[in-house]
Amino acid sequence: MATVLSVSGSPSATSRTARLLRHLDARLTVQGHEVIPLDVRTIPAEALLGADFRHPAIVEATALFDRADGVVIGTPVYKAAYSGLLKSLLDLMPQYALSGKTVLPLATGGTTAHVLAIDYALRPVLSSMGAAHIVQGWFTLDKDIAVGEDGILTVAPGPAEALAQVVDQFSSALVSRTALPAPAGQAA
């Protein structure tokens, strides 16, 4: 199957966004994909804020983007936009880091007033980075994501069903794109 890079743009170690992504990663893994999680908050601040393209963590992140067939981008919504932490990473990636890739944008937030952040803030950036196909994204309200004392994440039934559908659409798009034959004269 495909290799998926699952990027959490949340600055919080106890983030609902990151936990939701890891929950969805499990679904993709069961579907046969190799999933590589990347929590941007683990990249040293001096590399991100100093725009140090040669820092080993940035070089590694760039290699992960390059290796992936598909990318899931998850972010909490702040001030009707994606997180500054995610922006810092995307700014350091090559201009066409998403070229040829299938991308699933996801966002979490406290109010439905931010539901359009995916389409108006995140999608244009992903498109400008050359994404071959950006599947329908999904916004999940914080109140619909619960983490039990055992650390197990649960999503309210309606949003859980919608998330399963968008993840399955992403998975199908990945399978379709990675199954395409190589252009004539090129090795597969």
C-alpha positions as CSV (number, residue, x, y, z in Angstrom):
1,M,0.0,0.0,0.0
2,A,1.0,3.6,0.5
3,T,3.3,5.5,2.9
4,V,1.4,8.2,4.9
5,L,3.0,11.0,6.8
6,S,0.6,12.1,9.6
7,V,1.6,15.6,10.7
8,S,0.2,17.2,13.9
9,G,0.6,20.9,14.0
10,S,-0.5,21.2,17.6
11,P,1.9,22.8,20.1
12,S,0.4,20.8,23.0
13,A,1.7,17.5,24.3
14,T,-1.9,16.6,25.4
15,S,-3.5,17.9,22.2
16,R,-6.8,16.6,21.1
17,T,-5.6,17.2,17.5
18,A,-2.6,15.0,17.9
19,R,-4.6,12.3,19.7
20,L,-7.2,12.4,17.0
21,L,-4.5,12.0,14.3
22,R,-3.0,9.0,16.1
23,H,-6.5,7.5,16.4
24,L,-7.0,7.9,12.6
25,D,-3.5,6.6,11.9
26,A,-4.6,3.3,13.4
27,R,-7.4,3.1,10.9
28,L,-5.0,3.8,8.0
29,T,-2.6,1.1,9.4
30,V,-5.4,-1.4,9.5
31,Q,-6.1,-0.6,5.9
32,G,-2.6,-1.6,5.0
33,H,-0.8,1.7,4.8
34,E,2.5,2.5,6.5
35,V,1.9,5.5,8.7
36,I,4.7,7.7,10.0
37,P,3.6,10.2,12.7
38,L,5.3,13.6,12.9
39,D,4.5,15.9,15.8
40,V,5.8,19.3,14.8
41,R,6.1,20.3,18.5
42,T,9.0,17.8,18.8
43,I,11.1,19.7,16.3
44,P,13.5,22.0,18.1
45,A,12.2,25.6,18.3
46,E,15.5,27.0,17.2
47,A,15.3,25.1,14.0
48,L,11.8,26.3,13.2
49,L,12.0,29.9,14.4
50,G,15.6,30.3,13.1
51,A,14.5,28.9,9.7
52,D,17.5,26.6,9.8
53,F,17.0,24.5,6.7
54,R,20.2,22.5,7.5
55,H,19.2,21.5,11.0
56,P,19.0,17.7,11.2
57,A,15.4,17.8,12.4
58,I,14.4,19.9,9.4
59,V,16.4,17.7,7.0
60,E,14.7,14.7,8.5
61,A,11.2,16.2,8.2
62,T,11.9,17.1,4.6
63,A,12.9,13.5,3.9
64,L,9.7,12.3,5.5
65,F,7.6,14.5,3.2
66,D,9.6,13.3,0.2
67,R,9.1,9.7,1.2
68,A,5.4,9.9,1.7
69,D,2.8,9.0,-0.9
70,G,0.1,10.8,1.1
71,V,0.1,13.4,3.9
72,V,-2.5,13.9,6.6
73,I,-2.2,17.5,8.0
74,G,-3.9,18.1,11.4
75,T,-4.1,21.4,13.2
76,P,-6.0,23.1,15.9
77,V,-7.6,26.3,14.6
78,Y,-6.4,29.5,16.2
79,K,-7.8,32.9,15.1
80,A,-9.6,31.2,12.2
81,A,-6.3,29.8,10.8
82,Y,-4.0,26.8,11.2
83,S,-1.4,26.9,14.0
84,G,1.7,29.0,13.8
85,L,3.7,25.9,14.6
86,L,2.4,24.2,11.5
87,K,3.1,27.3,9.5
88,S,6.7,27.4,10.7
89,L,7.3,23.8,9.4
90,L,5.5,24.3,6.1
91,D,7.5,27.5,5.5
92,L,10.7,25.4,5.7
93,M,9.6,22.7,3.4
94,P,10.6,22.9,-0.3
95,Q,8.2,24.9,-2.4
96,Y,6.7,21.8,-4.0
97,A,7.0,19.4,-1.0
98,L,3.6,18.0,-1.7
99,S,4.0,17.5,-5.4
100,G,2.4,14.3,-6.6
101,K,0.9,13.6,-3.1
102,T,-2.6,13.0,-1.9
103,V,-3.4,15.2,1.1
104,L,-6.0,15.0,3.8
105,P,-6.5,18.3,5.8
106,L,-8.0,18.0,9.3
107,A,-8.7,20.6,11.9
108,T,-10.1,20.8,15.4
109,G,-11.5,23.8,17.3
110,G,-13.8,25.1,19.9
111,T,-16.6,26.5,17.7
112,T,-18.2,25.9,14.3
113,A,-17.3,29.5,13.5
114,H,-13.9,28.1,12.5
115,V,-15.2,25.3,10.2
116,L,-14.1,27.1,7.1
117,A,-10.5,27.4,8.2
118,I,-9.6,24.3,6.3
119,D,-10.9,25.7,3.0
120,Y,-9.8,29.3,3.4
121,A,-6.6,29.1,5.3
122,L,-5.1,25.6,5.0
123,R,-6.2,24.3,1.6
124,P,-4.6,27.2,-0.4
125,V,-1.2,26.6,1.2
126,L,-1.4,22.9,0.5
127,S,-2.3,23.6,-3.1
128,S,0.5,26.0,-3.5
129,M,2.9,23.3,-2.3
130,G,1.9,21.2,-5.3
131,A,-0.5,18.6,-3.8
132,A,-1.7,16.4,-6.6
133,H,-5.0,15.8,-4.8
134,I,-6.5,17.4,-1.7
135,V,-9.4,15.2,-0.5
136,Q,-12.3,16.6,1.4
137,G,-11.1,17.8,4.8
138,W,-12.9,17.6,8.1
139,F,-13.3,19.9,11.1
140,T,-14.0,18.3,14.5
141,L,-15.3,20.2,17.5
142,D,-13.2,19.8,20.6
143,K,-16.3,18.9,22.5
144,D,-16.7,15.8,20.3
145,I,-13.3,14.5,21.2
146,A,-12.9,12.8,24.6
147,V,-9.9,11.2,26.2
148,G,-10.6,8.8,29.0
149,E,-8.5,8.4,32.1
150,D,-7.0,5.3,30.4
151,G,-5.8,7.5,27.6
152,I,-8.3,6.0,25.1
153,L,-9.7,8.5,22.7
154,T,-13.4,8.5,21.7
155,V,-15.1,10.6,19.2
156,A,-18.9,11.4,19.3
157,P,-20.8,9.1,17.0
158,G,-21.8,11.6,14.2
159,P,-18.3,13.1,13.9
160,A,-16.7,9.6,14.2
161,E,-18.7,8.4,11.2
162,A,-17.8,11.5,9.2
163,L,-14.1,11.1,10.1
164,A,-14.2,7.4,9.1
165,Q,-15.6,8.4,5.7
166,V,-13.0,11.1,5.0
167,V,-10.2,8.8,6.1
168,D,-11.6,6.0,3.9
169,Q,-11.9,8.4,0.9
170,F,-8.2,9.5,1.5
171,S,-7.2,5.8,1.7
172,S,-9.0,5.0,-1.6
173,A,-7.5,8.0,-3.3
174,L,-4.0,6.8,-2.1
175,V,-4.6,3.3,-3.4
176,S,-5.8,4.7,-6.8
177,R,-2.8,7.1,-7.1
178,T,-0.2,4.6,-6.0
179,A,-1.6,1.9,-8.3
180,L,-1.3,4.1,-11.4
181,P,1.2,2.7,-13.9
182,A,4.4,4.6,-14.5
183,P,4.5,6.9,-17.6
184,A,5.9,5.2,-20.7
185,G,9.7,5.0,-20.7
186,Q,9.9,5.2,-16.8
187,A,10.5,2.4,-14.4
188,A,7.8,1.8,-11.8
